[in-house]
Amino acid sequence: MENPSRDGPTSIMHLPDDCLYFIFQRLECGSDHESFGLTCHRWLHIQNSSRRSLQFQCSFTQLNHTSLSQTSDSINSFQLYRLLNRFWRLELLSLSGCVELPDSGLTHLQYYGSKLQSLYLDFCSGITDNGLSSVAAGCPSLTAISLYHCNISDNGLETLSKSCLALKDVNLSYCSLISDHGISALSQKCCHLRAVRISHCQRINGVGFKGCSQTLAYLEADSCRLVPEGVLGIVSGGGLEYLNVSCLRWSICGNGLMAIGAGFATRLRILDFRISRTISDESVAAIAKGCPLLQEWNLALCHEVRLSGWESIGLNCRNLERLHVNRCRNLCDRGLQALRDGCKRLSILYISGCWRITSTAMELFKCLRGEVKIKEEEIMCIAPNWAFQR
């Protein structure tokens, strides 16, 4: 038998890079990753090139073992350059909370962002359209971007939309300079768009979504100044499954939301109208009839929904499983009866502060619909968790 060691001693240090990558990927805890990288320069290179995510510690960022801990306000352009140069195969980068990071910090993404798929810039108040241009130039594979509370305008969003055609999830909440012009560029250029957040963008009325892709399934537009034509534009793609148009206290009045039930939102499953105090019975009836797959509906604090509205829900919402009616001033015993006699798939009723409902009516509901859980808690968010995941 041949001596296997006749060519000299062997050790793990002689393994090819492919084997070392395989070993590193099987390490489970962060301390093992760090120990691996401390072995030698070659192993450190393996560790660095294996990192896929990088995020900075701040009050609203959840860290995990794959993240690099640093204090967010200490990150400057040069430090970011060094980190990007070290971790050059990143797929996720979160700079959320780096409030002093300037546009120049993002120029490095032109050279190190080719593999980046997710970028989070929440509260990066120093980032403007110029910084977004660097993102557009260097991150062609980007599928998710969060620009919450950033100082970007329609010009920056248009530049991004022209280059990052693979975008799926876009968070523009509190971007006060964005209007329907920018939204139109996004919805027309990015044909794979899946989820958009435009909450508190008061220059957006919704018309920019007209003709959007059928892939758009998730939209948050609470506290926006929507108009009826804008609502029609929002649902025009026909693919919406989740829609949040809550807090429309000073926007659409009367029947302005009827467009949701006009036949374009037949896939809608979750609808949030919380604090939409002017929604009418006619709109509720149209939606109840036009959205047959609706499973959850939040009507908390919708004071103008009266008996005919509740009757429409009971009669037509055959797939409704969760209904929120907290503090609805005009939900009375007869309205509760309509919900009780209809909504055969109802499993949870969130109800509290409905002063027109008597204890007798409530007890009768519990007796006849014992399978329905009655919860007094008021839920602030009913968004599904399949969008904007890190």
N, C-alpha and C positions, 0 to 999 in steps of 0.2 A: 504493500500500500504506500502511496506517495505521502510524503510529509506535507501537510497543508501549510506549514509555516516556513517552508524551505526558501521562499522568496523574501523572507524577512518578517518581522512582527507587524501585525495589523492592529488598528484601534478604531474607535468611532470617529476619530479625527480624519480618517481616510475615506469616510463615506462621501459619495457625491452629493451635490446640492439638492437634487430631487429627493433623496432619502432624508436629508436633514429637514426639508420642508414638510415631508410626511410626518416626521417625528414631532416637529413643532406644532403642527395642526392637531395632534392628538393630546397635547398638554391641556389640562382642563382649567387650572387656576392661574391667576395673574402673577403670583409669586414664582410659579414655575416658568412662565414666559420670561420674567425678568432675569431669573437665574440662567436660563438658556442664553440670553443675550450677553451676559457677563462672562461667558466662557472664553471668547476670543473675538477678534474683529470680524472674522468670517461668519461666526454664528450670530453676531450682532446684526450683520447685514441681512441674514436670513430672518431674524426677528423683525427688523424694520420693514422689510419688503413684504412681510406677511400681515402687517397691520392693515385693517380695512376701515376702521372708524377712529375718529379723533374728536373729542369734544372737551370744552372747558368748563370748569366748575363755577357755577353761579347759583343764585337762589332758586331758579326755576328749571334747572337742568338736572335730570335724573342720570346719575353716573352708574356705570357697570364696570365689570372687571376688565373690559377691553378698552376702557377710556383712559386718557392721560389726564391726571389731575393737575390743574394749575388754577391760579386765581384769575378770573376773567379780566379784571381791569388792569392786569399787568401785561397783557399781550399787546405788543406793538408790531409794526410792519416787519421789522428785522427778525423778531422772534418767530413770527409766523412763517417767514421765509425759511428759517433754519428747520423748523418742524416739517414743512412741506418737502424740503430737500431730503430730510431724513426718512419721512414716511411717504414715499413717492407713489404708492399704489392705493391710496385712500379711495374708498367708495362712499364714505359718509364723513362729512365735516360739519361740526356745529360750532359756530362762533357766537351763538346767542349770548347776549349780555356783555359783549365786548364793546361797550358804549363809546370808547375812544378810538376804536379802530378806524383809520381813514380809508378812503377809496384806494390809496396807493397800496394798502395791504393786500387787496384782492388782485393786484396786477400779477402776483406770483402764480395765480391760478392759470394764467395763460400758458405756463410751462409745466405745471404739476397737476392740472385738473382734468386731464384727458380721460381718466377712469372714474371720476367723481360722478355719483348718481344722486346723492342727496346732500343738500346744502341748507343750513339753518342760520339765518342772520337776524333772528328776533331781537328787537331793541338795539340794533346796531345803528344808532342815530347818525353816525358819521358816514354812513354808506349812502351814496346818491346814484344817479344815473351813470356817472362815470365808472363807479365800481361795478355796476351791473354790466357794463360793456365788457369789462375784463372777464366776468363770469361767462358771458355769451361767447367770447372769443376762445376761451380755454376749456369749456366744459360741455362738449357736444353730446355727451352721454347722460346729461342731467335728466332725471325723471321726477325729482321732488325738490321744491325750493320753498322756504318760508321766509317772508319779508315783513313779518309782523312789526308794525310801528317803525318802518324804515322811510327815509325821505326820498322815495323814488317817485317818478312821474310817468305819464303815458309814454314818453320818449324811451325811457329805460325799459319799460315793459315791452314795448314794440321791438326794441333791439334784441331783447332776450327771446321773444317769440320767434324771431326770424332765424335764430341760430340753434336754439334748444328745442328741436322739433319733437323730441321724445318725452317732453314734459307730461306728467300725469297728475301730480298733486301740487297745487300752488296756493300758498297762504298769503293774502294781501290785506288781511284785517288791519284796520287803523292806518292804512296808507292813504292819508287824506288828500294827496295830490292825484290819485288815480281816478279817471273818469271812464265813461263807456267807450271812449275812443281806444284806450289801452285794452279794455276788456275785449273789444271787437278784434283787435290784433291777436290777442291770446287765443280766443275761441276759434278764430278762422285759421290760424297758422298751425296750432298744436292739435292735430287730429286725434291724438290719443288721450286728450284731457279727461281725467277721471273725477277729480275732486278739487273744488275751488272754495276758498273762504274770502269773503269781501265784507265781513261785518264791520260796521261803523265807518264805511267808506261812503260819505254822504254826497259825493259827486256822482255816484253810480246810481242810475235809475233802472237798470236792467236791460235796456234795449241793445246793449253791446253783445248780449248773448244770442241774439237772433241768428238762427242758422247754425248753432253750435253742434258739435259732433254728438252722435248717439252714445258715445262712450261716457259722456258727462253724467255721472250717477250720484254725485254728492255736491250739494251747494249750501253753504251757510251765508245768509244775507241778513242777519238780524241787525236792527237799528239802521237800516239803509232807507233812502228816500225813493222807494220803488214807485213806478207808475204802472197803470194797467197794461200798457204796451210792453213795458219791461218785464212784467210777470209772464206775459205770453212769450217773450223772447227767452226767458229763463227755462221754460218747459218745452221750447220748440224742438229741441233735439230728440225728445221722446224717450230718453234713457234714464231720467231721474229716478232714484230709489230713496234718497233722503233729501229733504228740503227744510231749511230753517229760515222762516221769514218772521221771526218773533220780534217783539218790541216795535211794532209799527204804530205807535201811539199818534204820531204826527205826520203820517204818510198816507197810505191808501185808505180811503173811506168807502163805506157802503159795499158795493159789489165788485170792487177792484180786483179781488182775488179769485173771482169766478173762473178766470182763464185756467187755473190749475185743474179744474174739472172739465175743460173743454175737449178732452180727448187726447192730449199730448202727454199726460202724466199717468198713463195706464200701468206703468211699472212701479209707481210710487208706493213705498212701504212704510216710511216714517215721515211724519209731517209735524213740524213744530210751529204753532201759532201763539205761543205763550206771550201774554201781554199785548196781543193784537186786539185792542179794546173796541175797535170800530168794525170788525168783521160782521157781516150780515148773515141772517138766516138763509138768504138766497145763495150766497157764496158757499155756505156750509152744505146746503142741499146739492149744489152742483158738484162739489168735491166728493161728497158721499156717493153720488151716482157715478161720477167719472173716474174714480180711483179705486177699482174693485179689489186691488191687492193690498190696500192699506191695512197695516198691522198695528201701528202705534200712532196716536194723535194726541198732541198736547194742546188743549184749549184752556189751560189755566188762565184766569183773569181776562177771559174773552167775554166781557159783560153784555155785549149785544146779541149773543146767541140766546134765542128764546125757545119757546116750546116747539115751534115748527122745525127749528134747527135740530133740536135733540131728537125729534121724531124722525127726521131724515136720516140721522146717524143710525138710530135703532133699526130702521127699515132697510137701509142699503149697505151698511158696513158689515158685511157678512164674514169678513176675515179679520176684523178688528180684535186684537188680543189685549192691548194696553191702552187705556184712555185716561187722560189727565183733565180733571174738571175743577181743580182747586180754586176757591174764591170766585166762582162764577156767580154773579149776583142774580142772574135770571134762570138759574137751574132750579126748578121747583119739583114738587112731588110728581106731577104728571110727566115732566121731562125725565125724571129718574125712572119712572115706570116704563117709558118708551125705551130707555136703554136696557132695562131689565127684561122686557118682553122680546127685544131684538138682540142684536150683537151676540149671537149664539156661541161665538168662539172667545168671548171676552174672558180673560183670566185674571187681570189686575185692574182695579179701578182706584185711581188716586183721587181722593176727595177729602176736602176740608174747607171750612170757612164758607160753606154754601148755606146761608142763613135761612133761605126759603124752603129748605128741605126739613121736614119734621122727623122726629125720632121714629115715629110709626112707619113712615115710608122707608126709612133706612133699615129698620129691622125686617120689614117685609122683603126688601131686596135681598138681605142676607139669608133669609129663610128660603126664598124661592130660587136664589142663585148661589147656593152654598159653595159651589166650586170657584167662585170669583173671590179673589183676595181683596179685601178693602184696606187700603193704606192711606194714612193721613199725611205722610211726608210729601213735600213738594219738590219735585225733581227739576233741577235747573238745566240739565243737559241730557238729551236723549240721542245724541249722535252715535252712529255705529262706530266700531273701533277698527274697521278694515281700511280706513284712509289715514294718511299722515302718520303711519307707524315708523318708528325708528328701528 
